[in-house]
Amino acid sequence: MHKERQGVVLSNRMQKTVVVSVERTVRHPKYLKYLKRRTKVKAHDEKSECRVGDRVLIVETRPLSREKRWRVSRILERSVTGELAAPGATPSA
């Protein structure tokens, strides 16, 4: 079974490649609070249909290039504002 992750598209400036921010929560070993950790991964977008800010489902795949190990499975939610600077950031007016 392949790994699946949800993330937000940060960049779509490359051909057939998007940069996706994947967020996960980890528990602090001492204080036992939950912390958010983000990882940026490059994912293959065959039809170049992802836009910045879209929430996507990515699936682990064979190595497609030096840094690409993920493929966009489907777009879960389209971005409302067009472009976001980063997940959680407020878009400039």
PAZAPA-4460 file (N, C-alpha, C; in steps of 0.05 Angstrom, whole numbers, plus 32768, in hexadecimal, padded with zeros to 4 digits):
% residues 93
    n_x    n_y    n_z   ca_x   ca_y   ca_z    c_x    c_y    c_z   seq   type   mol
   8011   7FE8   8000   8000   8000   8000   8012   8019   8000     1      M     A
   800A   802C   7FF0   8019   8045   7FEE   8010   8059   8003     2      H     A
   8023   806A   800C   801C   807E   8020   800C   8094   8012     3      K     A
   7FF9   809F   8020   7FE9   80B5   8016   7FEB   80CC   802A     4      E     A
   7FED   80E5   8020   7FEF   80FC   8032   7FDD   8112   8025     5      R     A
   7FD3   8123   8036   7FC5   813B   802D   7FD7   8153   8031     6      Q     A
   7FD6   8166   801F   7FE6   817E   8022   7FDB   8195   8012     7      G     A
   7FE9   81AC   8014   7FE1   81C4   8007   7FF7   81CB   7FF2     8      V     A
   7FEF   81D2   7FDA   8003   81D9   7FC5   800F   81F4   7FCB     9      V     A
   8029   81F5   7FCD   8037   820E   7FD2   8041   821B   7FB8    10      L     A
   8049   820B   7FA5   8054   8215   7F8C   804D   8203   7F75    11      S     A
   8047   820F   7F5E   8041   81FF   7F45   8051   820B   7F2E    12      N     A
   8068   8216   7F33   8077   8224   7F1E   8087   8211   7F0C    13      R     A
   808B   81F8   7F15   809A   81E5   7F05   8087   81D6   7EF2    14      M     A
   8092   81CB   7EDD   8082   81BC   7ECA   807B   81A0   7ED6    15      Q     A
   8061   819A   7ED8   8057   8181   7EE2   8060   817A   7EFF    16      K     A
   8068   818E   7F0E   8071   818A   7F2A   8065   81A0   7F3B    17      T     A
   805C   8197   7F53   8052   81AA   7F67   8061   81A5   7F81    18      V     A
   8064   81BB   7F91   806F   81B8   7FAC   8058   81B8   7FBF    19      V     A
   8056   81A3   7FCF   803F   819F   7FE1   804A   81A0   7FFE    20      V     A
   803C   81AF   800F   8042   81B0   802C   8030   819C   803A    21      S     A
   803D   8188   8047   802E   8173   8055   8032   8178   8073    22      V     A
   801B   817A   8081   801C   8180   809E   8016   8167   80AE    23      E     A
   8025   8163   80C3   801F   814D   80D5   8022   8156   80F2    24      R     A
   8016   8148   8104   8019   814F   8121   802A   813A   812F    25      T     A
   803C   8143   8140   804D   8132   8150   804A   8139   816D    26      V     A
   804D   8126   817E   804A   812B   819B   8065   8130   81A7    27      R     A
   8068   8146   81B6   8081   814D   81C3   8088   8138   81D8    28      H     A
   80A0   812D   81D8   80A7   8117   81EA   80A5   811F   8208    29      P     A
   80AC   8138   820E   80AC   813F   822B   8091   814D   8233    30      K     A
   8089   8160   8223   8071   8170   822B   8057   8165   8221    31      Y     A
   8058   8150   8210   8041   8142   8206   802C   8153   81F7    32      L     A
   8035   816A   81EF   8023   817B   81DE   8026   8173   81C1    33      K     A
   8012   8178   81B1   8013   8171   8195   801D   8189   8185    34      Y     A
   8031   8184   8174   803D   8199   8164   8039   8194   8147    35      L     A
   8036   81A9   8137   8033   81A6   811A   804E   81A7   810D    36      K     A
   8053   8194   80FC   806C   8194   80EC   8065   8193   80CF    37      R     A
   8073   81A3   80BF   806E   81A4   80A2   8085   819A   8092    38      R     A
   807F   818C   807C   8094   8182   806A   808C   818A   804E    39      T     A
   80A0   8194   803F   809A   819B   8023   80A4   8184   8011    40      K     A
   8092   817A   8000   8099   8165   7FED   8092   816E   7FD1    41      V     A
   80A1   8163   7FBE   809A   8168   7FA2   808A   8151   7F98    42      K     A
   8074   8158   7F8A   8062   8143   7F80   805D   8147   7F62    43      A     A
   8059   8131   7F54   8054   8131   7F37   8037   8138   7F32    44      H     A
   8033   814C   7F21   8018   8155   7F19   8017   8152   7EFA    45      D     A
   800E   813C   7EF0   8010   8135   7ED3   8002   814A   7EC2    46      E     A
   7FEA   8154   7EC9   7FDB   8166   7EB8   7FE0   8183   7EC0    47      K     A
   7FF1   8189   7ED3   7FF6   81A4   7EDD   7FDC   81B3   7EE3    48      S     A
   7FCB   81A6   7EF2   7FB1   81B2   7EF8   7FAF   81BD   7F15    49      E     A
   7FC4   81B8   7F25   7FC3   81C2   7F41   7FCB   81E0   7F41    50      C     A
   7FBD   81EE   7F53   7FC3   820A   7F57   7FCD   820F   7F73    51      R     A
   7FDA   8225   7F78   7FE4   822B   7F93   7FCD   822E   7FA6    52      V     A
   7FCF   8220   7FBD   7FBA   8222   7FD1   7FA7   820A   7FD0    53      G     A
   7FA8   81FA   7FBB   7F96   81E2   7FB9   7F9E   81CE   7FCE    54      D     A
   7F8A   81C0   7FD9   7F8F   81AA   7FEB   7F8E   8191   7FDA    55      R     A
   7FA4   8181   7FDB   7FA7   816A   7FC9   7FAD   8151   7FD9    56      V     A
   7FA7   813A   7FCD   7FAE   8120   7FD8   7FC6   8116   7FC7    57      L     A
   7FDC   8110   7FD5   7FF4   8106   7FC6   7FF9   80EA   7FCF    58      I     A
   8004   80DA   7FBC   8009   80BD   7FC0   8027   80B8   7FBB    59      V     A
   8033   80A8   7FCC   804F   80A1   7FC8   8051   8090   7FAF    60      E     A
   8067   8094   7FA0   806B   8085   7F87   8089   8080   7F84    61      T     A
   8090   8073   7F6E   80AC   806E   7F69   80BB   8088   7F64    62      R     A
   80D5   8089   7F66   80E4   80A2   7F61   80DF   80AC   7F44    63      P     A
   80D5   80C4   7F41   80D0   80CF   7F27   80E6   80E2   7F1E    64      L     A
   80F5   80ED   7F31   810C   80FE   7F2C   811D   80FE   7F45    65      S     A
   8130   810F   7F47   8142   8110   7F5E   8133   8115   7F78    66      R     A
   811E   8127   7F76   8110   812E   7F8F   80F3   8126   7F8F    67      E     A
   80E8   811D   7F79   80CC   8116   7F77   80C7   80F9   7F7E    68      K     A
   80B7   80F5   7F94   80B0   80DA   7F9C   8092   80D8   7FA1    69      R     A
   8083   80EC   7F9A   8067   80EE   7F9F   8058   80F5   7F86    70      W     A
   803E   80EE   7F84   802E   80F4   7F6D   8013   80FF   7F77    71      R     A
   8009   8114   7F6A   7FEF   811F   7F71   7FD9   810B   7F69    72      V     A
   7FCA   8101   7F7C   7FB5   80EE   7F76   7F9C   80FD   7F6E    73      S     A
   7F94   8110   7F7E   7F7C   8120   7F77   7F7C   813A   7F86    74      R     A
   7F6D   814D   7F7C   7F6A   8167   7F89   7F51   8165   7F9B    75      I     A
   7F55   8169   7FB5   7F40   8166   7FC8   7F2F   8180   7FCA    76      L     A
   7F3D   8197   7FC9   7F30   81B0   7FCC   7F3F   81C6   7FBD    77      E     A
   7F30   81D5   7FAD   7F3D   81EB   7F9E   7F42   8203   7FB0    78      R     A
   7F57   8212   7FAA   7F5C   822A   7FBA   7F48   823F   7FB4    79      S     A
   7F3F   824D   7FC8   7F2A   8262   7FC5   7F37   827C   7FBD    80      V     A
   7F4E   8283   7FC8   7F5A   829D   7FC4   7F6E   829E   7FAD    81      T     A
   7F73   8288   7FA0   7F87   8288   7F8A   7FA2   8281   7F94    82      G     A
   7FB1   8294   7FA0   7FCC   828E   7FA9   7FCF   8295   7FC6    83      E     A
   7FDB   8283   7FD5   7FE2   8287   7FF1   8000   8286   7FF4    84      L     A
   800A   8296   8007   8027   8296   800B   8030   827C   8018    85      A     A
   8022   8273   802C   8028   825A   803A   800F   8251   8048    86      A     A
   800D   8238   804F   7FF5   822F   805E   7FF2   823E   8078    87      P     A
   7FDB   8248   807D   7FD6   8257   8095   7FDC   8275   8093    88      G     A
   7FE9   827D   807E   7FEF   8299   807A   7FD7   82A8   806F    89      A     A
   7FD6   82C2   8076   7FC0   82D2   806B   7FC7   82DC   8050    90      T     A
   7FB6   82D9   803C   7FBC   82E4   8021   7FBC   8302   8021    91      P     A
   7FCE   830E   8011   7FD0   832B   8010   7FB8   8336   8000    92      S     A
   7FAE   834D   8009   7F96   8359   7FFD   7F9D   836A   7FE6    93      A     A
***
